[in-house]
Amino acid sequence: MNNRTDYLEAKIVSLHEAKQQIEIWKLSSKKVVFTNGCFDILHKGHVTYLAQAAQHGNRLIIGLNTDASVKRQGKSDDRPINDENARATVLAGLSCVDLIVLFDDDTPIDLIRELKPSVLAKGADYDPAETDPSSKKYIVGSDLVRASGGEVVAIPLVDGFSTTSIFEKLKK
């Protein structure tokens, strides 16, 4: 690595590169944690969540929604505020984040299927015990992770912090 920006860019990888890196980590008995999201306007809640998710293993991978994927979620016509490259770079600056893989699907199910993480982490607004895929509390991919011997965890959220609430404050 020639400089620190190279280090950031090296964390943002393709699915193929992520799979190769995970295989290396697993050969070294590293426990890989996966989480996903938009992470549009990074705030204390996001950073705390990611640090706590990372504590469940040795390496943290983020599945980051592409801009098109964020738009399909129907959060707002103005979202995402920051484009996928900007969001990925900001996340890469966090020491607890090891890899970032962008995904364009509505859910990260295919990414989880391909990466086979040891731990699947989501915020506590989801329920690891929920088995009904139609429930809003269901964690997509939880069945796959458990079937391969992994675990599914819910990370406590930090009250008062959300991208939506920040966006609403900015609009006022």
Beta strands, then each sheet from edge to edge (+ up, - down):
strand 1: 12-13
strand 2: 32-37
strand 3: 59-65
strand 4: 99-103
strand 5: 119-123
strand 6: 151-155
sheet 1: 1+ 4+ 3+ 2+ 5+ 6+
end
